[in-house]
Amino acid sequence: MALTQHSPEQPECLSNEALFTPHEVAQKLDLSVETLRLYEREGLLVPYKLNSGHRRFTQSDVDWITCIQKQIHENKLNFAGIRYLLSLLPCHEMKPCCVEDYTTCPAGTKSCKPCWDFENTPCRDHGDNCRTCVVYQQVLNIDNLKEILSVKFKCD
Ligand code: SF4
């Protein structure tokens, strides 16, 4: 099924990208809109929110949701396992954070969930938007994500 491009309220940073409604993504991936909401509640997804509050997804989101589905159904990871993997992203290096922010950030000391799922990170206090942050954008680039995480596991 061909997905429809939406232009009203299109964020400027995405002016050339097609945005899909939750319903369109659900149809394409054969899952329910409730499942998309669940992934978001579980901290695995940060969709774009229009001024109206409605959620929108890009093709990169669709690819990432496909990857989440694979982790759950083929690799038998649960939400906690995926959150743990995402918590290994070196967000302080990727942003990068200043020393003061790094030493006070809860995402720096806890390995239970990705940084964007913490309420009180210094960058969010500064008003940063997790959806457009370099850290979350790397998650949407799945090949880069594998590379970043594999580097962290190297022993040499
Ligand atoms: S802005 Fe959000 S995604 Fe980026 S490092 Fe901070 S908490 Fe993580």
Residues whose N, C-alpha, C, O or C-beta is under 5 A from the ligand:
A	BS01	SF4	C91 C115 W116 T121 C123 R124 D128 N129 C130 C133 V135 Y136
